[in-house]
C-alpha cells in the first residue's frame, strides 16, 4: 500500500510537518536592498535550515530559521535607518549649498 496521502510521521518534539521556512528569498532581497553584511549572515542561516533538517537536526533547523528571521529584521531596520539618515544629510547639504550661494558679496 502506498503512503501517498497519509499523515506524515512525527518529528522531534512530537509535532508534524516539514522543514521550517528557510526565508531564503527574503534573505537575498535584504542583502540586495538593505544591508549587505547582515543580509549575508541571513543567507548563511537560511541555507543551514534545509541541510540541518535533512540530517535529522530538527531543532537546529528551527533555530537556524529563527536566526535567519532575526538577521533579516536587523537588516531591514539598518537599511531604513541608513536611508532616513541619508535623506536628512542630503537636505542639510542642499540647504547649506543654497545658503552659501545666496550670500551677497560687497
C-alpha positions in Angstrom: 0.0 0.0 0.0 1.2 3.5 -0.8 2.0 6.2 1.8 0.6 8.8 -0.5 -1.9 11.0 1.3 -1.2 9.5 4.7 -0.2 11.6 7.7 3.5 12.3 8.0 5.4 10.7 10.8 6.0 12.8 14.0 9.3 14.7 14.1 11.4 15.8 17.0 9.3 17.4 19.7 6.2 15.4 18.7 5.0 17.9 16.0 4.1 17.1 12.4 5.2 18.7 9.2 8.1 19.5 7.0 11.1 21.7 7.4 10.6 25.3 8.7 10.5 28.1 6.2 14.1 28.9 5.4 13.3 32.5 4.4 16.0 32.4 1.6 14.1 34.8 -0.7 13.8 37.4 2.0 17.5 37.0 2.9 18.5 37.6 -0.7 16.3 40.6 -1.0 17.5 42.3 2.2 21.1 41.6 1.1 20.5 43.4 -2.2 18.3 46.3 -0.9 19.0 46.9 2.8 22.2 45.9 4.5 24.8 43.7 2.8 26.7 42.4 5.9 23.6 41.4 7.8 22.0 40.1 4.7 24.9 37.7 4.1 24.6 36.3 7.6 20.8 35.8 6.9 21.6 33.9 3.7 24.0 31.7 5.5 21.5 31.0 8.3 18.8 30.3 5.6 21.0 27.9 3.8 21.6 25.9 7.0 17.9 25.2 7.5 17.4 22.5 4.8 20.7 20.9 5.4 20.1 20.6 9.2 16.6 19.2 8.5 17.9 16.6 6.1 20.5 15.4 8.6 17.8 15.0 11.3 18.7 18.0 13.3 15.1 19.4 13.5 15.7 21.7 16.5 18.8 23.1 14.8 16.8 23.7 11.6 14.2 25.6 13.6 16.9 27.6 15.4 18.6 28.5 12.1 15.2 29.6 10.6 14.7 31.8 13.7 18.2 33.2 13.4 17.6 33.9 9.7 14.4 35.8 10.6 16.4 37.8 13.2 19.1 38.8 10.8 16.5 39.7 8.1 14.8 42.0 10.7 18.1 43.7 11.7 19.0 44.2 8.0 15.7 45.9 7.3 16.0 48.1 10.3 19.6 49.1 9.4 18.6 49.8 5.8 15.7 52.0 6.8 17.7 54.0 9.4 20.6 54.5 6.9 18.0 55.6 4.3 16.4 58.1 6.6 19.8 59.5 7.7 20.9 59.7 4.0 17.8 61.8 3.2 18.4 64.1 6.1 22.0 64.5 5.2 21.0 65.3 1.6 18.6 68.0 2.8 21.2 69.5 5.1 23.7 69.6 2.2 21.3 71.2 -0.2 20.2 73.8 2.4 23.9 74.6 3.1 24.7 75.0 -0.6 21.6 77.2 -1.1 22.6 79.4 1.9 26.1 79.7 0.6 25.0 80.7 -2.9 22.6 83.4 -1.7 25.0 85.3 0.3 25.9 88.7 -1.2 29.4 90.0 -1.6 30.0 93.7 -1.2 
